[in-house]
Amino acid sequence: MTLSTTVIVVGAGPVGAVMALALRRRGLKVIVVEALEQPEIECRAASCHPPTVAMLEELGLLEFGLEQGLVSPVFNYLDRPSGELIARFDIRAMKTPPRHAYVLQWEQYKIAQTVVKLLSDDADAELRMSTRVVGLTQDADKVRAEVELPNGERETIAADFLVGCDGGRSTIRRLADIAFDGFTWPERFLKIDTIFDFQSLRSELSNRNYFADPDQWLNLFKARGPDGEGMWRAVSPTLPEQTDEYLLSPEQIEQRLQLFCPKPGPYRIATVALYKVHQRVAATFNKGRVLLAGDAAHVNNPVGGMGMNGGIHDAMNLAERLEAIARGAAHEALLDQYTRQMRVAQLNYVQAQSIQNKQTLGETDPAERKRKLDDIRATGADPERHDAFIRRACLIDSFHDSRAVA
Ligand SMILES: Cc1cc2nc3c(=O)[nH]c(=O)nc-3n(C[C@H](O)[C@H](O)[C@H](O)COP(=O)(O)OP(=O)(O)OC[C@H]3O[C@@H](n4cnc5c(N)ncnc54)[C@H](O)[C@@H]3O)c2cc1C
């Protein structure tokens, strides 16, 4: 049954797409407004942690994810200078594993594209692509978004609620005048996508690997890629003084990969990109009838693959509340609790863990570096600590603990 409540979802990235589908699954009408013609094809996020996999299943997306993604039950910590495998974490080996005992490596653009295709066949989901939100007003009954159409004309769309899923530079957050406190890391992160199969040279690698190094730590993850043949994504830090021209030059990219994994012949590079990286959380995720979810509400460094996951957790939590409101519950208390729960998920888990992950990988003080690596080694070797580490790294604790917040 379709309910009479309509929600405008701004942004059809992975979080906006999932938000819209979750609302449709609960019977609310949606209007999705996306500035681009199609969801952007960019491989940033690829890791979906076990609680997120369960959410994808609830939405009927898991079969697409399994077809388009890679099942990855294991992640490794390695010491890059010595090559030592420090610890191996296997979700299947947990005493009480989650129902989906793996991380699903499913690229964010494939998630968004899959959902947009599903919504395009749904009469109660209106897709407004190539349309940008430029203004916002609200009163006790309605929220109104002023949008700029592809031909440059403007129009006002009214709805009961509006969810800003419009990314880290969120227009909605700015228009709603919500503070976004936190900090920006001085170094940028360089992402290199290559089809070279690192496992052919290093059989100890899994689909998800963290290399600690005081100079050039590295995250090395594998996704299925556009043609299903496999695409490896290497993320490493740069120095603040290094220019784009230098960092993105083919020679520098080649040198960086050869230094990490020497091999005969050059690497075949698919794409490279530089990212400015922040740790910020919005002061509130709800203001009247305007809500925030995903990067619009929080941003973090990508070590650990948590940003999109946190956004999908927001979307699922919020969809449940908006359904209750559509069925007659008072909205203020439920939406205030949404902010409380998802800020706990962010501050105590996603932000804390992603900062700790980055600091562990890049530790420069020799004594502290040894202490941190010894600690990871001991954690991997102790079954209880192994399980506790996975529960934190894979956002299992984050999901359960945030849901318990009153
Ligand atoms: C290198 C890297 C690797 C990462 N890996 C992972 C990972 O493995 N796992 C993970 O969980 N996270 C990861 N992340 C983080 C992840 O990419 C983001 O958290 C995720 O993209 C957030 O999704 P979103 O839908 O909230 O925002 P976005 O993906 O930024 O989408 C926002 C959408 O809103 C649209 N939009 C913007 N403004 C307007 C407007 N005014 N009107 C209409 N539309 C608008 C944009 O066009 C866009 O389509 C990674 C990030 C980086 C940089």
The ligand as a Tripos MOL2 file, in Angstrom:
@<TRIPOS>MOLECULE
LIG
   53    58     1     0     0
SMALL
NO_CHARGES

@<TRIPOS>ATOM
      1 C1         39.1930    6.6390   -2.0090 C.3       1 LIG1
      2 C2         37.9290    6.3980   -1.2430 C.ar      1 LIG1
      3 C3         37.5440    5.1140   -0.9310 C.ar      1 LIG1
      4 C4         36.3850    4.8760   -0.1970 C.ar      1 LIG1
      5 N1         36.0410    3.5950    0.1260 N.ar      1 LIG1
      6 C5         34.9570    3.3570    0.8840 C.ar      1 LIG1
      7 C6         34.5620    2.0190    1.1950 C.ar      1 LIG1
      8 O1         35.1780    1.0390    0.7650 O.2       1 LIG1
      9 N2         33.4520    1.8380    1.9740 N.ar      1 LIG1
     10 C7         32.7300    2.8970    2.4310 C.ar      1 LIG1
     11 O2         31.7440    2.6720    3.1620 O.2       1 LIG1
     12 N3         33.0390    4.1760    2.1010 N.ar      1 LIG1
     13 C8         34.1350    4.4330    1.3370 C.ar      1 LIG1
     14 N4         34.4260    5.6990    0.9540 N.ar      1 LIG1
     15 C9         33.4900    6.7960    1.2800 C.3       1 LIG1
     16 C10        32.3270    6.8290    0.2680 C.3       1 LIG1
     17 O3         32.8340    7.0140   -1.0370 O.3       1 LIG1
     18 C11        31.3440    7.9360    0.6110 C.3       1 LIG1
     19 O4         31.0260    7.8370    1.9790 O.3       1 LIG1
     20 C12        30.0680    7.8110   -0.2380 C.3       1 LIG1
     21 O5         30.3140    8.1600   -1.5730 O.3       1 LIG1
     22 C13        28.9630    8.7040    0.3050 C.3       1 LIG1
     23 O6         27.8230    8.5400   -0.4860 O.3       1 LIG1
     24 P1         26.7060    9.6620   -0.5570 P.3       1 LIG1
     25 O7         25.6260    9.0890   -1.4150 O.co2     1 LIG1
     26 O8         26.3840   10.1400    0.8070 O.co2     1 LIG1
     27 O9         27.4120   10.9030   -1.2810 O.3       1 LIG1
     28 P2         27.9810   11.0250   -2.7610 P.3       1 LIG1
     29 O10        28.5100    9.7310   -3.2370 O.co2     1 LIG1
     30 O11        28.9000   12.1930   -2.7430 O.co2     1 LIG1
     31 O12        26.7020   11.3790   -3.6510 O.3       1 LIG1
     32 C14        26.0730   12.6470   -3.5550 C.3       1 LIG1
     33 C15        25.1630   12.8220   -4.7590 C.3       1 LIG1
     34 O13        24.4340   14.0440   -4.6000 O.3       1 LIG1
     35 C16        24.4130   14.7620   -5.8400 C.3       1 LIG1
     36 N5         24.2530   16.1870   -5.5260 N.ar      1 LIG1
     37 C17        25.1340   16.9990   -4.9010 C.ar      1 LIG1
     38 N6         24.6050   18.2350   -4.7410 N.ar      1 LIG1
     39 C18        23.3480   18.2060   -5.2860 C.ar      1 LIG1
     40 C19        22.3000   19.1680   -5.4080 C.ar      1 LIG1
     41 N7         22.4200   20.4350   -4.9400 N.pl3     1 LIG1
     42 N8         21.1560   18.7910   -6.0350 N.ar      1 LIG1
     43 C20        20.9890   17.5160   -6.4940 C.ar      1 LIG1
     44 N9         21.9650   16.5690   -6.3970 N.ar      1 LIG1
     45 C21        23.1210   16.9010   -5.7750 C.ar      1 LIG1
     46 C22        25.7690   14.4350   -6.4720 C.3       1 LIG1
     47 O14        25.7650   14.6240   -7.8730 O.3       1 LIG1
     48 C23        25.9310   12.9670   -6.0740 C.3       1 LIG1
     49 O15        25.3810   12.0880   -7.0310 O.3       1 LIG1
     50 C24        35.5770    5.9690    0.2250 C.ar      1 LIG1
     51 C25        35.9560    7.2750   -0.1020 C.ar      1 LIG1
     52 C26        37.1130    7.4930   -0.8340 C.ar      1 LIG1
     53 C27        37.5120    8.9040   -1.1660 C.3       1 LIG1
@<TRIPOS>BOND
     1     1     2 1
     2     2     3 ar
     3     2    52 ar
     4     3     4 ar
     5     4     5 ar
     6     4    50 ar
     7     5     6 ar
     8     6     7 ar
     9     6    13 1
    10     7     8 2
    11     7     9 ar
    12     9    10 ar
    13    10    11 2
    14    10    12 ar
    15    12    13 ar
    16    13    14 ar
    17    14    15 1
    18    14    50 ar
    19    15    16 1
    20    16    17 1
    21    16    18 1
    22    18    19 1
    23    18    20 1
    24    20    21 1
    25    20    22 1
    26    22    23 1
    27    23    24 1
    28    24    25 2
    29    24    26 1
    30    24    27 1
    31    27    28 1
    32    28    29 2
    33    28    30 1
    34    28    31 1
    35    31    32 1
    36    32    33 1
    37    33    34 1
    38    33    48 1
    39    34    35 1
    40    35    36 1
    41    35    46 1
    42    36    37 ar
    43    36    45 ar
    44    37    38 ar
    45    38    39 ar
    46    39    40 ar
    47    39    45 ar
    48    40    41 1
    49    40    42 ar
    50    42    43 ar
    51    43    44 ar
    52    44    45 ar
    53    46    47 1
    54    46    48 1
    55    48    49 1
    56    50    51 ar
    57    51    52 ar
    58    52    53 1
@<TRIPOS>SUBSTRUCTURE
     1 LIG1         1 GROUP 0 **** ****
